[in-house]
């Protein structure tokens, strides 16, 4: 959901574009008067792009572009161009104009322009606040681009965020990026897994305790709320929190104060809350396992992270990112062949991004000195994707390997009349297959081993040569 300013003196076309953009679920501000440009852009840090009409003279649209850049130098600007009209002369303005949008409008081109603008804004934001310790949200799929935009927008506020998604999708990555882009970035980011801490200890873990508050409390101790003062508290797996603790957390969220266990002294909670869960909280409410009032207190700004199987087009980008990270950690070098990448991009990834990271780490261990081929992938992955595709890729790899290893000299010689190379290689291959079959008494499996081929590959060659 991008916020877009449209500047068009043609009111009918402007309203048409406004309708299309709203249908695509974007926020639109439409103006027809150039004098309003300054007021609409000045201080509007949530604006993602400006679309400007260009059918008037070059002087008019250039003055609009200059007025926009004067208020926001990095603002992406796109020009509306009539398909049947004269094209604007953007010479000297190519650095200021991000692209052109044809009229009549086409949804695909509009979406591409908006995605380009949003990514441009986010990349500048990430470069401005770059931190190598904060992993980026990797991917170019529409849903990930949308999530990056939501993260960038909500980071500017102190709103409570609820991150939803299956285990392993990267909910903590989202939380860290929100904190990193926020005004609290210089303060602590404190994560706590509510599902991993026993319910009778979670209160002390969150709020701290005084000396002697319970058996074993030999000293006073700060809780996570105190440790996160001024920063962000990430409550992971909030759906596993007991009802008793939910009541106490709700009070803190409402009143912004808490007390250590064993104390009656109130402490102001200056923290931003980001919660996450893989559970369906509305179902938990129906089952009586989660408080409805707490759900609405947390669900101020939900962000849903898609399962990796829904965005398989991002697998190649994720692979490159994880390989880059592990190489920068000094784990060596890794090259994954395009064929292996193709197989990994078809796998359904039940463990999501976390499973993909584990596979990359395994490949670093198993293939430190050679390219990763299809046969190097875990058998679980090979068994679950299209068997025909796997078979073809494995056979191709084995055939190429056999060809590489087949360096034995032959008695062939090139005479003065030349040679039919294709027919000669065919005859040689047929002859070697006959020898292998003879040597193995006609047992195809044994002949395939002698030729260093898969049995199915040899069978196909025998069919090809009618043997």
N, C-alpha and C positions, 0 to 999 in steps of 0.2 A: 504494500500500500504506500505509494509514493505521493508526496505533496507536490503538485505541479502548478506553475503559474503560466497561463496562456495569455499572450498579448496579440490581439487580432482586431484590426479596425473593421473587418468584415464580420458583422454581428451574426449573420446566419451561419457562416462557417465556424465561427468561434463557438457558438452554442452546439453545433454538431460535434465538434471535437470534445467539448465539455461532456456531452452525453456519452460518447464512446469511452472516454477515460473513466467516467463514473461507472459505466457498465463493467469496466475492467478492474473495478474496486480501488480506484485511486482518488485522492483528494484533489479537487481542482479549484483554482481561483482564476476567474476569467475577467479580463479588463479590456476595454476598447480605447482608453485614453492613455497616451504615452506619459502624461503628467503624473499618473498613478504609480508608475514603475518604482520610483524611489521609495514611496511609502510601503509598497507591497514586499519589497526585498529587504529593506533596512531592518536589521534585528531579527529577521525571520530565519533562524538557524535550522529550521526543519525543512526548508524548501530543498527539493532534490534536483529540480531542473526548471528551465524556462523554455517555452515553445513560442516562437515569434513568427508572425507572417512576414513574407518578403515580396509580395506581388507589387508593392509600391516601388518607388525609385530606390536605388542602392543607398542613397543618402539617408532615407528614412529608416530602413532596417538597420543600417550601420549605426545610426544615432541611438537606436533602441539597444543594440548590443553594447555600445559604449556606456550607456546609462546603467545597464545591468552590471557590467564588469566594474564600474566605478563603485558600486555598492558591495559586490561580491566577486572578487577577481577569479575565484576558482569555480564559479557557477557554470554547470553544463548548459549550453544554449543550442537549440535545434531550430532550423528555419523551415517553415511551411513552404513548399514549392508546388505550384500548379503543374500537373503533368503536361498540360497542353500549352503552358505559358513559357516565357523566356526564363532561363535559369539565372539566378543571381550571381553576380561576379564576386566571389569570395576571396579573390586575390588580396593578400595582405591581412585577411581576417581568418585564415585557416586555423590559426592558433586559438582564436576566440570562439569559433563555431565548431561544436562537437559533431554535427552531422545535419543531414537534410531529411525531411519527412514529406513524402509525396501526398498530394491531394488530388482525387478522392483518397481518404484515409484507408489504410489496410491494417488490420489488427496485428498481423505478424510483424510488420515493420514498426508499428507503434510500440509493441512490446519489446522488440529488440532495442529500440532507441531508449526506452525507459530503463531497461536492464543495464545498458551501457552507462547511462547517467548515474544510476544508483551505485553501480560498481565503482565508477570514477570517484564519487563522493566518499564511499567507504574506504577505498584504497588510500585516498588522501588523509582520511581520518586515522587509518591504521599506521601510515607512515609518520604522522605527527605524533602519535602516541606509541611508537614501536617499542616492543619489549620482547626480546628473544625467549623469555621464560613463559610467555603467554601464547599457547598454541592457537593458530588461526582456525576459523571454521572453514574447512576446505570444501570446494565444490562449485560448479557452475550451473547446476540444475536450478530450475525456477524456484523450487521450494527453499533451497539453501540461500539463493540470492534474496528471497523475501525475508528469511530469518535473519540474514546479516543486516538488512535494512531495519527490521524491528529492533534488533540489538542496539544498533547505532542510535535509534530514536529514543528508546527507553533508558539508555545509559545517561542521557542528559537530565533525567529526573531521579527522584528518590522513590519512585513507585515500587511496590512489592511485586516481584515477578515469580510466576509459577512455571517451571520448565517441565514439560511432559514428554515422555518418549520411552521406548523399550530400553532394557538394560543394554549398555554398551554403545548407545547412540551418540554419546558425547555431551551429556547434560552439564557436567562440570566445566567443560570447555566453554559452553555458552555462558555459564555463570561468571567464569574468569574474564571473558571478553567484556561482559557488561560492566564488571568492576573496573577493568582496565581502561575503558573508554569514559568512565564517570569522573566526576570531580573528587571522588573518594580514592582515586587510584594510588595516592601516596600513603594511604592508611592501610591497615591489615585486611587481607582476604582470609577469612577463617572458615574452613569447611568442617562439617561434622556429619557423620553418617548415623542418622537416627535409628536405622534398622540394625546397626552393628553393636549398639550399646544397650545392655539390659535396661529395662524400663525403670528399675529401682535405682540405677546409677545415672540415668540420663538427666535428672533434675540437677544433680551436683555438677555434671559435666557442662550443662548449659549455663547455670546461674552461679556456680561456685559454692563454697561452703566455709563456715567458720571453724576454728579449732574446737574439737569436742562436739561438733554437731551430730555425729554418729560414731559408732564403733569404728576405729581405724582412722578417724579424721584427726591426726596428731598435729597438723598445722593447718592454717587457713589457706585457701586455694582460690584463685580466680577461675571463673567459668568462661565459656566461649563468648558470651555476650560482652564481658569486660575486655577480653583479649581483642575483640573486633571493634572496640569503641572508635568511632569516627570512620570506620570502614564498612565492610560487607560481611555478613554472616550467611554462609551457604548451608541450608538445612537439606541434606540429601536424603532420599527415601523417607520423606515426611509422611507418606501413607502408612508406614509401619509403626508410627508413634502411638503409644497407648492413649486411651481416652482420658486418663487422669492427667497425663502430660499435655494433652491437647488443650485442656482447660487452662492450665498454667501458662502455656504459650500464648493463647488467645488474650489473656489478661495483659501480658507484656506488649503484644502488638497494639492493643487498644489504648493502654495507659502510658506506654513508653517508659515504664519503670519496672524494676525487679528487685528482689532481695536474695542474698545468698542464703543457702540452707543453714538454719540455726541463727539467723540474724533478722532483726526487724528494721534495719536501716535500708531505706530505698535508694537505689542507684539508677540514675537516668540512663536509658538505653539509646545512645546515639548510633544506631546501626541501620544499615539498609538490609532488608531480608530478601534473599532469593531462595525459594524452596524448589525441590524437584522430586519427582516420583515416576516410577514405571507403572504404577497401579492406576486404575480408573477410579478416581475419588468419588465420582457421583454414584458409582455402584457401591462403594464402601459406605457412603452415606445411607443408601437404601438398606444395606445390611446392618446398619447400626454400629459400624466400626470407625466412622469418621464424623466429626462434628460439622454440621452444615454451616454454622456461623463462622467457624475457622476456615472452611473452604472458601467462602466468599471474601474473607479477610485476606487470604493468600492469592486468590484468583483475580487480582486487580489487572494484571497484564500477562496473560498466558502466552507462552511460546512453545509450540509443539515441534519436536525434532523428529523427522521421518526416519523410519527404518532404512538401513542401507539397501535392502532389496528393492525399495521404492525408487531409489536414485542410483541405479547401477552405472549410469553414465559417468558418475563421479569417481568410480573405483580407480581408474587410471591416474587421476589427479591425486587421490589419497595415497596410492602406491608411491608416486614420485615424492610426495611430502614426507612419508614415513621413511623411505630410503634416504632422503636428504638428511633428516634428523639423525638417524642412526649412524650415517657416515660422518656427520659432524661430531658425534660422540666418540669417534675413533674406533668404531666397530669393523672397519674395513670398507670395501667397496662391493656393491651388488648391482648386477645388470639383469633385469628381467626381460626376456625376449618378448616380442609382440605377440607370439603365439600363446605364451603362458599368460600374458596380460589379458588376452581374449578369453581364455578359460576362466580366469579370476573374475572377469566382468560379467560372467554368466551365472556364477555361483550365487545362491540365495542368501548367504551370510546370516544364519540364525543368531550368531553372536554379535552382529552388527560391526561397527568400526573397531571395537575392542578385539574381535576375532581376527580382523584384517591385520591389525598391529601384531598380533601373536604369530600369524602366518609369515609376515615379513621378518620378524625376529628369528623364526625357525629357519628361513631361507638364508639369512646371514650366517647361521651356524653351519648349515649343510652345504652351502654353495659359495664358499669364500673365494674360490679361484677360478670359477667358470660361470658362464651365463646360465641363468635359471631357465630351463626348458619345461615343457609340459610334463615330462616324466619325473621332474623334481618336485612337483606339487604334491601336497598331501593326498593320500588315496581317498579320503573322505570327500574332497572336492571333486576329484575325477569321477567318483561314483555317482555324484549327485547332478552333474551337468549332462548335457546332450551327449550320449555315448558315441554317436556318429562323429561329432565334432572332435571329441577327444581321440577317437581311433585314427581319424585322418591326420591330426597333428602329430600324434605319436609315431605313426608310420612314416610321415614326412621327415621327422627328426631322425628316426633310425636309418632311413634311406640315405639322408645327407651324411650321417655319420659313417655309414658303410662306404659311401662313395669317397669320403675323405680318407678313410683308412685303407682303401684299396689302391695301394701304391706299388703293387708288384709289377715288375717289368714284363712286357709282352714281346712277342716276336713280330708284332705289326711294324711295318715300315711304310713310309710315304714314298711312292715311286714317282716317276716323272709325269705320269698322267693324273696324279692326285688321287683322292680317295673319297668314297661316299661315307662320311663319318657317322651319320645317323644309322645307316644300314649296318655298318661295321660294329657299332656299339650294340645294336639289337642282336646281331649274330653272336657277339661275345657274351652278352647276358644270357641268351638261350643256351649257349654251350655250357656256361658255368652252372646253370640250373640243372641241365641234364647230368652233369658230372656229380652234382650234390645229390640228386635223386638216386643215381646209380650207387654212389658211395653209401647212402642210407637205406639201400634196398627198397626204394620207393616210399619210404615213410616221410611224409611231407614235414612233419614237426621236426624230425632230425635234420632234414635237408635245410630247413629254415635256420636252424642253429648254425650249420656249417657256413651259411651265407650271411649270418649275422642279421637276419631279418625276422620280423614277426611272421607267424604262420599265415595270418590273414593276408599279409602283403604278398607272400610267396604264392598263395592260392590265386590272388588276383592276377599276378604276372603269368601264371600257368594258363589261366583262362584267356588272357590277352593273346598269348602265343599258341592257343589251342593245343596245349601239351597234355 
